[in-house]
Every structure is written in C-alpha cells, then in structure tokens.
Amino acid sequence: MSHEAAEPETPHLDFHGTTPYEDYVQADVLTHLQHTLSDDPGEMVFLVTTQVMELWFTVIVHEWETATNALREDDVPVAVAALKRSVRELEALNASWKPLGQLTPAQFNSYRNALGEGSGFQSAMYRRMEFLLGEKSSSMLVPHRGAPRVHAELEKALHEPSLYDEVLRLLARRGHAIPAAVLERDVSLRYEPSPEVEQVWAALYAGDDTSEPARLGEALTDVAELVWRWRNDHLVATRRAMGAKAGTGGSAGVAWLEKRARKNVFPELWTARSYV
C-alpha cells in the first residue's frame, strides 16, 4: 500500500453567477471604490490606505461597543476578550501609517489639492471611536449635518456612556469608591480625570493583579497605549509631509495633532501607577 501523499483535488471552480467568496467579501465592490482625482501615481496608495483605515475604525468600534455592552451586563471576560482583539486591530491600524510615513512635501503636494476641504477629522467612524474613548464634543457633529443617518448615529453615540464610563460603573457596582459626581456626570461631555478614581485604580493595582478588575485595567491600558501611538504616528507622518502648514479642512494641522498627542485616554490608569 502506497503511503505517498495524494495529490490535492482541484477546487470547485464552476459557479452559477458570482463565487461564494465574492458574495461574502464583496471584493468587486471594494476594489472599485478607488476614484483618484489627480494624475499623480502616489494618490492611489493615499486613497487606499485611508479607505483601509476606515475599515479598521469600523472593526474597532464594533469591538469597543461589544466590550461596553458586556460591561453593562457585568460580563468582564467577554469585555476583555473584545478589548484584546481590538489591540491586534489597533496594531494593524497603526501600521497603516507605514505607506504614508515616508511622504516628502513634494510628493504630498502633488495631489494634496485633490483633497479640497477633505480632512481625516471629518471621519464619522473615527469620531465614534473617540466618543467611545470618552473624547466627547458636540461640535464634532457639525460637519455631518448634511448626512442625516450619520449625524443621528453620532448624536446617539454622543449621549451614550463611553467605554470608560461603563468600566467605572462596573467598579462602583463591585463596591469600589467611584464618586457619585463621576457616575452621574453628563456623558455627552469629555471625561475629566478624578483623584478618587485614581485612588481606586491605585488600590486595585496594589492588590491581586489576577483579579478581573486588574485584568480589565491592563486590557484598557493596552488600548490606551496604542491610541497614543496612533496619534503620535499621525503627527509624525503629517509633520514629515507638510511641516507646520495649516491642515486640510481648515484644521491647524501639526499644532492640532500635537495637542491631541499630549493627551492620554483612561487617564487615571496612567497616573495611578505612581502610587502603587
């Protein structure tokens, strides 16, 4: 009896209509969404990379909403699993800066005018990411007034508790001294650090580091670190491509990004470490 490996069978090649792969992935739709506005060959990589970023934003929003809903139901393992998946997705998102990070001013200027008033801060899905992180701002809804569905989704997200709000509510339900002012705050406003919350995290980190709250804190810290890296990579890529010039869409360009890069999300998770 021969023990030689059998030759692989030919895959099924004949389908009626489109392939099951196409039906599921809709690759034909995805690969025909690129409509460049200049003759510069470098515009294609800028456009595709930006579109890929939007897809990663969508996945990460899904993960953070999964985590938020799980925390509301006191299901920490499901929340931590979603946060850990989002860490891998944030790593892939951050790697998206690689194709853009080497742009010279001349290369970027060759198709910059094609962007017109377009700017990344107008991304509705990225705004939902920021809202989930507690970076709330009602003024950021203004650019989307002309798109009713998108505006309604953002307005809903603005008035819902952020991921971090649900973390603090869970800690309060488990007996930790989260102040009433934090629990009852207007969740449509940007989250501001609390010394009392800092003390709660410091106590948790000084205790059993295998506890559910401590593991949740570390998962959140992994997310926060990669958000910080995203902002810094964005800053460096922008500074390299256009220096200190005003950004597209009327933004302050590098000055705006520098301000963003100095801020940490889930702030007490960082400052509490000084007291452990």
N, C-alpha and C positions, 0 to 999 in steps of 0.2 A: 504494500500500500504506500503510495507516494505521500510524503509529508511536505511537499513543496506548497508554498502559499498560492492559493488560487488567484488568478488574475481578477482584479476588480471588475464587476459588471458595469456595463455602460449605463450612466444615469439616464433616467427618463427624460427625453428631450422633446417629445411631441406633445404640445398642449393646445387645447382649443382656446383661442383668444390669448390674453397675456399669461405670463407664467405666474404660479403661486407666489414666487418671490416678489415679482413686480406688484402683485395685488396687495401684498403685505407692506412692503417698504415704500412703494410708490417712487422708486428711483427715477423713473422717467419724468415725474413732476419735479423732483428735487434738482435734477441735473439740467433742467431747462428754465430755472429761475434766475439765471445769471444774465443780466442785460447791462453790459458796460456802457458808459456814457462818454468815453474818450477813446482815442486810438492808442493809448499807452498800454503795452502788454502787461505792465505791472498792476493795472487796475483789477484784473481778474483775481489775482491772489488776495488783494484787499477785500474785494466783494465777497468771495467765497469764505474767507476767514471770518468776516463779520457775520455772514449767514450761519456758519458753524457755531460761532459764539451764541447766537440767538437760540439755536437748538440746545446747547448746553444750559443756557439760562432756563429753558423750559423744563429740562430734566431736573435741575437743581431745585426749582420752585416746587415741582412735584414731590421731591424728597422732603423738603422742609415743611410742606403742607402735611405730608404723611406723618412726620415727626410731631408737628403741632397738634394734629388731631389725636395722635396716640397719647401724648402727654395729657391732653384734656380728659382722656379715659384712664389715666394712671397706668398706662402700659409703657413703662420705661424701656424694656427690651426692644419693642418694635421701634420706638423713637430712636434709640441708639443705633439700631441696625440701619435705619434710613439716614441718619447723620453720617455714619461710617461710609455708606455708599456715596453720599454727596462729597465726601472728602476725595474719593477717587475721581469723581466727576469734576470737582474743582481743580484737581491736578491737571486733568485733560483740558479744561477751560483755560487755565493759566498758560498751558503750553501753546495755546493759540497765538500768543504774542510772539512766538519764535519766528514765524514767517514775516511779521511786521516790524520786529525789533531792530532790524538792520537797515531800515529805510533811511536814505540820505535825504536832506531837504530837497534836492533837485528831483529825486525820484518821487517823493510825495507830492511836490508841487506840480508834477507833470499831469496829475489827474485830480488834484485837490478841488479845482473849480467845479468838477463834475458833482461834488457833494452838495454844492449850493449851501442851503441853510441846514443841511442834514448833520446831525451830531449824535454820538452814542448816548448822551444823556436823555435823548428822546425815546430810547428803547423802553417800551411798556413792560416787557418781561423782566428786564434788568431792574426796573423800578419796583416790580413786585418782589424781586429778591431783596432789595434794600428795605422795603416795608417789612418783610418777614424778619429781617435782622434788627428791626426797631428804629431804622433810619426813616422816620415818617416826615412828610412835608406835603401839605395840601397844595402848595404852589406847583409841585411837580405834576399835578393833574392837568394843569392849564394847557400844555402842548397837545393834549389828547382830546380836547373838547370837540374836535371835528370828527372823531371816531366814536360814536355813542357806545358801542359794545365794549371797546377797550376802556373808555372812560368809566363806564359803570363797573367793570371788573376792578379797576384801580381804586375807585371810590369805596367799593366794598372792602378791599384789602386794607385801605387806609383806616377804616373804622373797626377792623378786627384786631384782636390781640396778636402781637407778634410771637414768633417762636420763643423768644426770651421771656415775654410776659407769661406764657404758659409754663415755662420752666419754673419761674418764681411762684406761680400759683400752686404748682405741684409741691414745691418745697414747703409752702405755707400749710398745705393740707397734711403734710407729713410732720408737722409740729415745729418747723423752723421759724425763727422770728423775723419774717418778712413784714416790714411796716405796712399798715393799712393804707398809708398815702401812696405806696408803690402799687399795691394790689388794686386800688380804686382809682388810679390815675386815668387821665384821658388818653386812651391808647392811640388816638389819632395824632398825638404829638410825639416828637422824637424822645426816645428813652434817655433819661439823665441818670448818672451814677448815684448810688445811695451808700453812705457809710455803713448803714445797718445791713444791707445786702452784702457788702464787702465782708463784714464780720461773719455772716452766715457761711460764706464760701471759705473763709479762713478756717473756721471751725470744722467744716466738712473735710478740708484737705489735711487738717491736723489729725483727723481720726482715721477710720478704716478706709483705705484707698481702694478697697474692692467693693464698697457699698454701691448701690445703684446710683445715688446722687453724685458720688465721686466719679463714677464711670461716665455718667451723663456730662458732668463738668468737663472731663477730658475730651469727650467727643465734641462738645461745643468749642473748646479751645482749639482743637484741630481745625474746625471750620473757620473760626475767627482768624487763625494764623494764615490760612490760605486766602481769605478775603483780603487781609492786609497785603499779602504778596501780589494778589491781583491788582490792587490799587497802585502798588509801587511799580509793578511791571508796566502798567498803563502809563504811569508818569514817565518812566524812563524811555519807553517807546515814543511817546509824544515829544518829550524834550529832544530826543535824537532827530526826529523827523521835522520839527518845526520850531525848536527853540522856545523863546518866550512870547511868540506871536499870539494874538487872540485866536481862540479856537473857532471851529465851525459852529454855526448855530448861535453865535453871539456869546459863547461861553468865554471865560477868562483863560482858557487853555491850561498851560502848565500851572499857573497860580491856583486855579480851581483844583487841579489834581493834587498839588502839594498839600493843600488844606485837607483834602479827603484822606490822603495817605498818612496824615498825622493822627487820625482817629482810629481807635480800636472798637470793634463791636464786642458785646458782652463784657463791658469794661471791668466790672468787679472781679471777673475771673482772672484778670491780669494783675490788678492791684492787690488782691488778697494774698498773693504769693509772697509778698513782702512780710507778712505777719505769721507765716507758718513756721 
